[in-house]
């Protein structure tokens, strides 16, 4: 049994609400969402850079063997 059960998610939400309070919870969720968004953007940028570097290797002229 994992955390994907609706009962588990409800329990975690109630505990977070009690511990953090109703005023801090939205700010924490917003900050978490922004952090996840930035992380995904950096992953996408890294993947694009890797694709560009891989593509540049193909365009170079082959080395000549003596």
Backbone as XML, in Angstrom:
<?xml version="1.0"?>
<chain id="A" units="angstrom">
  <residue number="1" name="UNK">
    <atom name="N" x="0.839" y="-1.176" z="0.000"/>
    <atom name="CA" x="0.000" y="0.000" z="0.000"/>
    <atom name="C" x="0.879" y="1.232" z="0.000"/>
  </residue>
  <residue number="2" name="UNK">
    <atom name="N" x="0.698" y="2.032" z="-1.010"/>
    <atom name="CA" x="1.501" y="3.235" z="-1.146"/>
    <atom name="C" x="0.733" y="4.473" z="-0.724"/>
  </residue>
  <residue number="3" name="UNK">
    <atom name="N" x="1.312" y="5.591" z="-1.066"/>
    <atom name="CA" x="0.742" y="6.874" z="-0.685"/>
    <atom name="C" x="-0.360" y="7.299" z="-1.645"/>
  </residue>
  <residue number="4" name="UNK">
    <atom name="N" x="-0.624" y="6.508" z="-2.684"/>
    <atom name="CA" x="-1.588" y="6.907" z="-3.702"/>
    <atom name="C" x="-3.035" y="6.736" z="-3.259"/>
  </residue>
  <residue number="5" name="UNK">
    <atom name="N" x="-3.284" y="6.130" z="-2.129"/>
    <atom name="CA" x="-4.643" y="5.946" z="-1.640"/>
    <atom name="C" x="-5.261" y="7.296" z="-1.265"/>
  </residue>
  <residue number="6" name="UNK">
    <atom name="N" x="-6.506" y="7.539" z="-1.625"/>
    <atom name="CA" x="-7.153" y="8.811" z="-1.281"/>
    <atom name="C" x="-7.217" y="9.059" z="0.222"/>
  </residue>
  <residue number="7" name="UNK">
    <atom name="N" x="-7.348" y="7.996" z="1.002"/>
    <atom name="CA" x="-7.398" y="8.147" z="2.455"/>
    <atom name="C" x="-6.054" y="8.652" z="2.975"/>
  </residue>
  <residue number="8" name="UNK">
    <atom name="N" x="-4.968" y="8.141" z="2.429"/>
    <atom name="CA" x="-3.636" y="8.596" z="2.840"/>
    <atom name="C" x="-3.422" y="10.067" z="2.480"/>
  </residue>
  <residue number="9" name="UNK">
    <atom name="N" x="-3.827" y="10.448" z="1.272"/>
    <atom name="CA" x="-3.670" y="11.839" z="0.848"/>
    <atom name="C" x="-4.508" y="12.783" z="1.710"/>
  </residue>
  <residue number="10" name="UNK">
    <atom name="N" x="-5.711" y="12.374" z="2.055"/>
    <atom name="CA" x="-6.559" y="13.183" z="2.929"/>
    <atom name="C" x="-5.928" y="13.327" z="4.308"/>
  </residue>
  <residue number="11" name="UNK">
    <atom name="N" x="-5.394" y="12.244" z="4.834"/>
    <atom name="CA" x="-4.731" y="12.289" z="6.138"/>
    <atom name="C" x="-3.531" y="13.236" z="6.111"/>
  </residue>
  <residue number="12" name="UNK">
    <atom name="N" x="-2.725" y="13.174" z="5.069"/>
    <atom name="CA" x="-1.556" y="14.059" z="4.946"/>
    <atom name="C" x="-2.011" y="15.514" z="4.845"/>
  </residue>
  <residue number="13" name="UNK">
    <atom name="N" x="-3.084" y="15.778" z="4.104"/>
    <atom name="CA" x="-3.587" y="17.143" z="3.972"/>
    <atom name="C" x="-4.082" y="17.682" z="5.307"/>
  </residue>
  <residue number="14" name="UNK">
    <atom name="N" x="-4.772" y="16.866" z="6.079"/>
    <atom name="CA" x="-5.271" y="17.302" z="7.384"/>
    <atom name="C" x="-4.118" y="17.566" z="8.339"/>
  </residue>
  <residue number="15" name="UNK">
    <atom name="N" x="-3.132" y="16.697" z="8.365"/>
    <atom name="CA" x="-1.970" y="16.891" z="9.234"/>
    <atom name="C" x="-1.223" y="18.164" z="8.827"/>
  </residue>
  <residue number="16" name="UNK">
    <atom name="N" x="-1.045" y="18.398" z="7.548"/>
    <atom name="CA" x="-0.365" y="19.613" z="7.085"/>
    <atom name="C" x="-1.143" y="20.853" z="7.487"/>
  </residue>
  <residue number="17" name="UNK">
    <atom name="N" x="-2.452" y="20.794" z="7.383"/>
    <atom name="CA" x="-3.286" y="21.928" z="7.764"/>
    <atom name="C" x="-3.180" y="22.212" z="9.258"/>
  </residue>
  <residue number="18" name="UNK">
    <atom name="N" x="-3.159" y="21.171" z="10.065"/>
    <atom name="CA" x="-3.055" y="21.354" z="11.515"/>
    <atom name="C" x="-1.669" y="21.866" z="11.900"/>
  </residue>
  <residue number="19" name="UNK">
    <atom name="N" x="-0.631" y="21.310" z="11.315"/>
    <atom name="CA" x="0.736" y="21.684" z="11.677"/>
    <atom name="C" x="1.093" y="23.077" z="11.166"/>
  </residue>
  <residue number="20" name="UNK">
    <atom name="N" x="0.796" y="23.362" z="9.927"/>
    <atom name="CA" x="1.215" y="24.621" z="9.314"/>
    <atom name="C" x="0.202" y="25.755" z="9.497"/>
  </residue>
  <residue number="21" name="UNK">
    <atom name="N" x="-1.037" y="25.410" z="9.610"/>
    <atom name="CA" x="-2.059" y="26.432" z="9.755"/>
    <atom name="C" x="-2.585" y="26.876" z="8.404"/>
  </residue>
  <residue number="22" name="UNK">
    <atom name="N" x="-3.792" y="27.437" z="8.410"/>
    <atom name="CA" x="-4.415" y="27.815" z="7.134"/>
    <atom name="C" x="-3.762" y="29.014" z="6.459"/>
  </residue>
  <residue number="23" name="UNK">
    <atom name="N" x="-2.997" y="29.803" z="7.184"/>
    <atom name="CA" x="-2.376" y="30.984" z="6.568"/>
    <atom name="C" x="-1.071" y="30.641" z="5.858"/>
  </residue>
  <residue number="24" name="UNK">
    <atom name="N" x="-0.311" y="29.709" z="6.390"/>
    <atom name="CA" x="0.993" y="29.380" z="5.801"/>
    <atom name="C" x="0.903" y="28.315" z="4.715"/>
  </residue>
  <residue number="25" name="UNK">
    <atom name="N" x="-0.137" y="27.516" z="4.748"/>
    <atom name="CA" x="-0.250" y="26.408" z="3.799"/>
    <atom name="C" x="-0.312" y="26.860" z="2.340"/>
  </residue>
  <residue number="26" name="UNK">
    <atom name="N" x="-1.102" y="27.867" z="1.958"/>
    <atom name="CA" x="-1.107" y="28.298" z="0.552"/>
    <atom name="C" x="0.243" y="28.838" z="0.086"/>
  </residue>
  <residue number="27" name="UNK">
    <atom name="N" x="0.934" y="29.576" z="0.962"/>
    <atom name="CA" x="2.248" y="30.104" z="0.584"/>
    <atom name="C" x="3.249" y="28.974" z="0.391"/>
  </residue>
  <residue number="28" name="UNK">
    <atom name="N" x="3.176" y="27.966" z="1.247"/>
    <atom name="CA" x="4.080" y="26.818" z="1.116"/>
    <atom name="C" x="3.795" y="26.049" z="-0.172"/>
  </residue>
  <residue number="29" name="UNK">
    <atom name="N" x="2.511" y="25.853" z="-0.480"/>
    <atom name="CA" x="2.150" y="25.142" z="-1.711"/>
    <atom name="C" x="2.599" y="25.927" z="-2.943"/>
  </residue>
  <residue number="30" name="UNK">
    <atom name="N" x="2.451" y="27.240" z="-2.900"/>
    <atom name="CA" x="2.881" y="28.082" z="-4.026"/>
    <atom name="C" x="4.392" y="27.979" z="-4.227"/>
  </residue>
  <residue number="31" name="UNK">
    <atom name="N" x="5.146" y="28.047" z="-3.126"/>
    <atom name="CA" x="6.605" y="27.956" z="-3.219"/>
    <atom name="C" x="7.028" y="26.583" z="-3.730"/>
  </residue>
  <residue number="32" name="UNK">
    <atom name="N" x="6.342" y="25.539" z="-3.286"/>
    <atom name="CA" x="6.656" y="24.188" z="-3.759"/>
    <atom name="C" x="6.376" y="24.059" z="-5.257"/>
  </residue>
  <residue number="33" name="UNK">
    <atom name="N" x="5.257" y="24.622" z="-5.704"/>
    <atom name="CA" x="4.922" y="24.580" z="-7.134"/>
    <atom name="C" x="5.932" y="25.327" z="-7.982"/>
  </residue>
  <residue number="34" name="UNK">
    <atom name="N" x="6.374" y="26.487" z="-7.508"/>
    <atom name="CA" x="7.386" y="27.251" z="-8.249"/>
    <atom name="C" x="8.707" y="26.492" z="-8.307"/>
  </residue>
  <residue number="35" name="UNK">
    <atom name="N" x="9.069" y="25.846" z="-7.212"/>
    <atom name="CA" x="10.307" y="25.068" z="-7.204"/>
    <atom name="C" x="10.259" y="23.905" z="-8.175"/>
  </residue>
  <residue number="36" name="UNK">
    <atom name="N" x="9.131" y="23.223" z="-8.212"/>
    <atom name="CA" x="8.969" y="22.104" z="-9.144"/>
    <atom name="C" x="9.002" y="22.608" z="-10.586"/>
  </residue>
  <residue number="37" name="UNK">
    <atom name="N" x="8.369" y="23.755" z="-10.856"/>
    <atom name="CA" x="8.368" y="24.335" z="-12.204"/>
    <atom name="C" x="9.786" y="24.682" z="-12.643"/>
  </residue>
  <residue number="38" name="UNK">
    <atom name="N" x="10.557" y="25.313" z="-11.761"/>
    <atom name="CA" x="11.939" y="25.662" z="-12.096"/>
    <atom name="C" x="12.781" y="24.418" z="-12.339"/>
  </residue>
  <residue number="39" name="UNK">
    <atom name="N" x="12.554" y="23.382" z="-11.535"/>
    <atom name="CA" x="13.300" y="22.133" z="-11.699"/>
    <atom name="C" x="13.002" y="21.505" z="-13.059"/>
  </residue>
  <residue number="40" name="UNK">
    <atom name="N" x="11.735" y="21.469" z="-13.452"/>
    <atom name="CA" x="11.368" y="20.902" z="-14.753"/>
    <atom name="C" x="11.949" y="21.721" z="-15.900"/>
  </residue>
  <residue number="41" name="UNK">
    <atom name="N" x="11.935" y="23.041" z="-15.759"/>
    <atom name="CA" x="12.497" y="23.895" z="-16.802"/>
    <atom name="C" x="13.996" y="23.658" z="-16.944"/>
  </residue>
  <residue number="42" name="UNK">
    <atom name="N" x="14.685" y="23.475" z="-15.835"/>
    <atom name="CA" x="16.119" y="23.226" z="-15.919"/>
    <atom name="C" x="16.404" y="21.853" z="-16.521"/>
  </residue>
  <residue number="43" name="UNK">
    <atom name="N" x="15.553" y="20.874" z="-16.222"/>
    <atom name="CA" x="15.717" y="19.561" z="-16.850"/>
    <atom name="C" x="15.507" y="19.642" z="-18.357"/>
  </residue>
  <residue number="44" name="UNK">
    <atom name="N" x="14.480" y="20.378" z="-18.774"/>
    <atom name="CA" x="14.216" y="20.536" z="-20.205"/>
    <atom name="C" x="15.361" y="21.263" z="-20.896"/>
  </residue>
  <residue number="45" name="UNK">
    <atom name="N" x="15.889" y="22.302" z="-20.247"/>
    <atom name="CA" x="17.006" y="23.047" z="-20.833"/>
    <atom name="C" x="18.241" y="22.153" z="-20.936"/>
  </residue>
  <residue number="46" name="UNK">
    <atom name="N" x="18.477" y="21.344" z="-19.936"/>
    <atom name="CA" x="19.616" y="20.417" z="-19.979"/>
    <atom name="C" x="19.467" y="19.380" z="-21.073"/>
  </residue>
  <residue number="47" name="UNK">
    <atom name="N" x="18.258" y="18.895" z="-21.260"/>
    <atom name="CA" x="18.019" y="17.913" z="-22.324"/>
    <atom name="C" x="18.223" y="18.548" z="-23.695"/>
  </residue>
  <residue number="48" name="UNK">
    <atom name="N" x="17.766" y="19.794" z="-23.861"/>
    <atom name="CA" x="17.959" y="20.481" z="-25.140"/>
    <atom name="C" x="19.439" y="20.738" z="-25.404"/>
  </residue>
  <residue number="49" name="UNK">
    <atom name="N" x="20.187" y="21.112" z="-24.364"/>
    <atom name="CA" x="21.618" y="21.319" z="-24.531"/>
    <atom name="C" x="22.315" y="20.023" z="-24.920"/>
  </residue>
  <residue number="50" name="UNK">
    <atom name="N" x="21.911" y="18.922" z="-24.305"/>
    <atom name="CA" x="22.512" y="17.639" z="-24.633"/>
    <atom name="C" x="22.208" y="17.243" z="-26.072"/>
  </residue>
  <residue number="51" name="UNK">
    <atom name="N" x="20.985" y="17.508" z="-26.526"/>
    <atom name="CA" x="20.630" y="17.196" z="-27.913"/>
    <atom name="C" x="21.426" y="18.047" z="-28.887"/>
  </residue>
  <residue number="52" name="UNK">
    <atom name="N" x="21.631" y="19.313" z="-28.549"/>
    <atom name="CA" x="22.410" y="20.189" z="-29.423"/>
    <atom name="C" x="23.860" y="19.726" z="-29.496"/>
  </residue>
  <residue number="53" name="UNK">
    <atom name="N" x="24.428" y="19.350" z="-28.362"/>
    <atom name="CA" x="25.812" y="18.881" z="-28.355"/>
    <atom name="C" x="25.950" y="17.579" z="-29.116"/>
  </residue>
  <residue number="54" name="UNK">
    <atom name="N" x="24.964" y="16.702" z="-29.003"/>
    <atom name="CA" x="25.008" y="15.440" z="-29.735"/>
    <atom name="C" x="24.883" y="15.698" z="-31.232"/>
  </residue>
  <residue number="55" name="UNK">
    <atom name="N" x="24.064" y="16.658" z="-31.600"/>
    <atom name="CA" x="23.888" y="16.999" z="-33.013"/>
    <atom name="C" x="25.113" y="17.658" z="-33.596"/>
  </residue>
  <residue number="56" name="UNK">
    <atom name="N" x="25.848" y="18.424" z="-32.814"/>
    <atom name="CA" x="27.050" y="19.096" z="-33.298"/>
    <atom name="C" x="28.144" y="18.097" z="-33.611"/>
  </residue>
  <residue number="57" name="UNK">
    <atom name="N" x="28.180" y="17.005" z="-32.898"/>
    <atom name="CA" x="29.197" y="15.993" z="-33.152"/>
    <atom name="C" x="29.028" y="15.350" z="-34.513"/>
  </residue>
  <residue number="58" name="UNK">
    <atom name="N" x="27.798" y="15.270" z="-35.003"/>
    <atom name="CA" x="27.543" y="14.669" z="-36.313"/>
    <atom name="C" x="27.942" y="15.589" z="-37.454"/>
  </residue>
  <residue number="59" name="UNK">
    <atom name="N" x="27.890" y="16.892" z="-37.232"/>
    <atom name="CA" x="28.151" y="17.845" z="-38.306"/>
    <atom name="C" x="29.637" y="18.042" z="-38.556"/>
  </residue>
  <residue number="60" name="UNK">
    <atom name="N" x="30.465" y="17.680" z="-37.638"/>
    <atom name="CA" x="31.895" y="17.867" z="-37.811"/>
    <atom name="C" x="32.422" y="16.914" z="-38.881"/>
  </residue>
  <residue number="61" name="UNK">
    <atom name="N" x="33.451" y="17.364" z="-39.599"/>
    <atom name="CA" x="34.005" y="16.513" z="-40.630"/>
    <atom name="C" x="34.726" y="15.336" z="-39.987"/>
  </residue>
  <residue number="62" name="UNK">
    <atom name="N" x="34.648" y="14.186" z="-40.619"/>
    <atom name="CA" x="35.308" y="13.009" z="-40.023"/>
    <atom name="C" x="36.834" y="13.158" z="-40.076"/>
  </residue>
  <residue number="63" name="UNK">
    <atom name="N" x="37.473" y="12.569" z="-39.083"/>
    <atom name="CA" x="38.932" y="12.638" z="-39.044"/>
    <atom name="C" x="39.499" y="11.685" z="-40.093"/>
  </residue>
  <residue number="64" name="UNK">
    <atom name="N" x="40.602" y="12.117" z="-40.666"/>
    <atom name="CA" x="41.224" y="11.307" z="-41.690"/>
    <atom name="C" x="42.227" y="10.356" z="-41.048"/>
  </residue>
  <residue number="65" name="UNK">
    <atom name="N" x="42.227" y="9.152" z="-41.520"/>
    <atom name="CA" x="43.184" y="8.170" z="-41.026"/>
    <atom name="C" x="44.396" y="8.169" z="-41.938"/>
  </residue>
  <residue number="66" name="UNK">
    <atom name="N" x="45.567" y="8.136" z="-41.345"/>
    <atom name="CA" x="46.808" y="8.102" z="-42.135"/>
    <atom name="C" x="47.210" y="6.704" z="-42.490"/>
  </residue>
</chain>
